[in-house]
Amino acid sequence: MKRFKFSLTLSLVTLAASAHLSAQDTNTDNHTITISVPEVALVDIEPAASKNITLGFTAPTEAGNPIVANAANTTL
């Protein structure tokens, strides 16, 4: 019983002490964010032979290298 009273007292003291603690600060800050969206042309492509458009890319051989587009096809 003595151990229970000690544990209860310690718990209540800890609860009372922690009621006044706060980890939040009151500092504020402002940030300016600029987003630039380039112009995009929407083109309606309707070739006579086929309506399929195939994009081909060559995979890089080493991590971090960009993908490379195949030769341009201007037959549309």
N, C-alpha and C positions, 0 to 999 in steps of 0.2 A: 504494500500500500504506500509505503514511503517513497518507493521508486516511481510509482504512478503519479503521486503528487508533485514530485520533482519534475517529471517529464511534462506534466500538464502546466506547471508554472513556467517552465522554460519555453514551452510552446506559446503560451499567452504573452510572455515578454517579447519573444521573437516576432509574433504577430503585431503587437503594439508598436514595436520599433520599425517594422517594415511598412506600416501603414503610412508613414511620413516620407518614405523614400520614393524617388521618381527618377527614371532614366531619360525622360524626355527633356529636350532643351527648348528654349524659346527663341532661338536665333532664326532669322529668316534670310533668304537670299533670292535674287532674281536672276533669271537666265534668258538670253535671247537666242531663239532657235530659228534658223533660216533654212527653208527647204526650196530648192530650185528644181522646177520640173521643165525639162527641155520640150520644145515643140515636137509634136508627133504628127506625122501625116498618115491619115487613114486612106488607104488606096484600095479600091474595089478591083481586084484582078480576076478577069474571066477569060482564060485562054481558050482557044478553039479546040485544041486537042484533048486536054484533060483539065479537070478542075482541082487536081491534086498539086499541092506545093510541098516539096520535100527539101528539108534543110539537112545538110550533112556537115558534120564536124569531125575533126581528127582528135582523138583523145591524147592528152599529154603523156609523156613517158616518165615524168617525174612529178612528184607532189609539189603543188604550188605554182606550176606552170599553167598558163591560160590555155583554154581550148582554142583550136584553130579552125576557122571556117574553110570549107573547100572552095574551089574556084567559083567565082560569081557566074550565075546563069542569067543572061539577059534576053532569053528567047521569049519571055512573056510579053 
